[in-house]
Amino acid sequence: MEVVTHFVNDTVEFYKWGLTIADKRVESWPMMSSPVPTLAISCLYLLFLWAGPRYMQDRQPYTLRKTLIVYNFSMVVLNFYIAKELLLASRAAGYSYLCQPVNYSNDEYEVRIASALWWYYISKGVEFLDTVFFILRKKFTQVSFLHVYHHCTMFILWWIGMKWVPGGQSFFGATINSSIHVLMYGYYGLAALGPQMQKYLWWKKYLTIIQMIQFHVTIGHAGHSLYTGCPFPAWMQWALIGYAVTFIVLFANFYYHAYRRKPSSTQKGGKPVANGTSMVTNGHSKVEEVEDNGKRQRKGRAKRE
């Protein structure tokens, strides 16, 4: 018990010390004065992962078609705004794409970049709805380890990023990721429009490839900064490299099972059985969307909005 007490006290003291070097510009921004709201929302997310499937177990799945259309295209707009703000403000501020330390001043463009990164952090909390929609639609197998790991960690880690480094090289990864999310949510927005769009959605697997390229670029970028001694916090660069490696492994595993490995069994009619994993975490799966729409038209059993 004494060891636990010392650990807790040391952690509290370390956090208090950390606050002395945190960015003073953002401490009064919503959700930024304390980690409690972010941690509380994350815990509620994990609680819903446990309670949601139990609640839906004996209920018909919700279709949520209109909700998904609005949600996905709203996320396209939000991520486009974030990417646009980061790109334009970083160019106006003369940012380097190879080494850019954090400028904690109240310069117009620095505050603009910090604001865009705050919206990026908020978007990671909004993305918890991806899982909510999966569960309400009874797509339980789509809530894979990759799905949960990605959603839960990104929201918490970006609170840390916003608290201590809301600028500098933080803009690089956020710009790339939000640009990819424009494509990702655009894909799922089109998929939500109905089965007539499926012939235009042949490019799903390329989203996975782009994601994996993103992680390799992130590692290379952080490694270059460490090698050249860029005055950006080294602890964050090392953490970013380790985090990106985990995603490379998980996404590579998904890509192999989804697109490379031959299916071991088939459904009636020769359709491959879904492997239960999803690359981009949203309320849709291409194969399932076609099958589900057909079932609803024939049976009419699913709940309507």
Residue pairs with C-beta under 8 A, 6 or more apart in sequence:
18 164
21 164
22 163
22 164
23 102
23 104
23 114
23 162
23 163
23 164
23 165
23 166
23 167
24 104
25 104
25 106
25 111
25 114
25 166
26 32
26 114
26 118
26 162
26 163
26 166
27 33
29 118
31 37
31 38
31 121
31 122
31 159
32 118
32 159
32 162
32 163
35 156
35 159
35 163
38 125
38 155
38 156
38 159
39 156
41 125
41 128
41 155
42 152
42 155
42 156
45 128
45 131
45 151
45 152
46 152
48 131
48 132
48 135
49 131
49 135
49 143
49 148
52 132
52 135
52 136
53 135
53 140
56 135
56 136
56 138
59 303
60 301
60 302
60 303
61 136
61 137
61 138
61 139
61 302
61 303
62 136
62 137
62 302
62 303
62 305
63 137
63 296
63 302
63 303
63 304
63 305
64 133
64 136
64 137
64 283
64 305
65 192
65 194
65 305
66 305
67 133
67 305
68 133
68 188
68 189
68 192
68 283
68 284
69 189
69 192
69 193
71 129
71 133
71 283
72 185
72 186
72 188
72 189
72 192
72 282
72 283
73 185
73 186
73 189
75 123
75 126
75 127
75 181
75 185
76 182
76 185
76 186
76 189
78 119
78 123
78 126
79 123
79 178
79 179
79 181
79 182
79 185
80 178
80 182
81 116
81 119
82 116
82 119
82 120
82 123
82 174
82 178
83 175
83 178
83 179
83 182
85 112
85 113
85 115
85 116
85 119
86 113
86 116
86 117
86 120
86 171
86 174
86 175
86 178
87 175
89 109
89 112
89 113
89 116
90 100
90 109
90 113
90 171
90 175
92 109
93 103
93 107
93 109
93 110
93 113
95 171
97 172
98 221
98 224
98 225
98 228
98 230
99 169
99 224
99 225
99 228
99 230
99 231
99 232
100 168
100 169
100 171
100 172
100 230
100 232
101 168
101 169
101 230
101 231
101 232
102 165
102 166
102 167
102 168
102 169
102 170
102 232
103 110
103 167
103 168
104 110
104 167
110 167
113 166
113 167
113 171
114 162
114 166
114 167
116 171
116 174
117 158
117 161
117 162
117 166
117 167
117 170
117 171
117 174
118 162
118 166
120 158
120 174
120 177
120 178
121 155
121 158
121 159
121 161
121 162
123 178
123 181
124 151
124 154
124 155
124 158
125 155
127 151
127 154
127 155
127 281
128 151
128 155
130 147
130 151
130 281
130 282
130 283
131 143
131 147
131 148
131 151
131 281
133 282
133 283
134 140
134 142
134 143
134 147
134 281
134 283
135 143
137 283
139 283
139 285
139 288
141 274
141 276
141 277
142 276
142 277
142 278
142 285
142 288
144 254
144 276
144 277
144 278
145 250
146 250
146 251
146 253
146 254
146 277
146 278
146 279
146 281
147 278
147 281
149 246
149 250
150 247
150 281
151 281
153 243
157 243
161 170
161 236
164 233
164 236
165 232
165 233
165 236
168 232
169 221
169 225
169 230
169 232
172 221
173 218
173 221
173 240
176 214
176 217
176 218
177 214
180 207
180 210
180 211
180 214
183 207
183 210
184 207
184 280
184 282
185 282
187 201
187 203
187 204
187 207
187 280
188 280
188 282
188 283
188 284
190 197
190 200
190 201
191 197
191 198
191 201
191 284
191 286
191 289
192 283
192 284
192 289
194 293
195 289
195 290
195 293
195 294
198 286
198 289
198 290
201 286
204 279
204 286
205 255
205 258
205 259
207 279
207 280
208 251
208 254
208 255
208 258
208 259
208 279
208 280
209 255
211 247
211 251
211 279
211 280
212 248
212 251
212 252
212 255
215 244
215 245
215 247
215 248
215 251
216 244
216 248
218 240
218 241
218 244
219 240
219 241
219 244
219 245
219 248
222 237
222 238
222 240
222 241
222 244
223 237
223 241
224 230
225 232
225 237
226 234
226 237
226 238
251 279
254 277
254 278
254 279
255 279
257 275
257 277
258 275
258 277
258 279
263 272
263 273
263 275
265 273
266 272
266 273
267 273
271 287
271 291
272 287
274 285
274 287
274 288
278 285
292 302
295 301
295 302
296 302
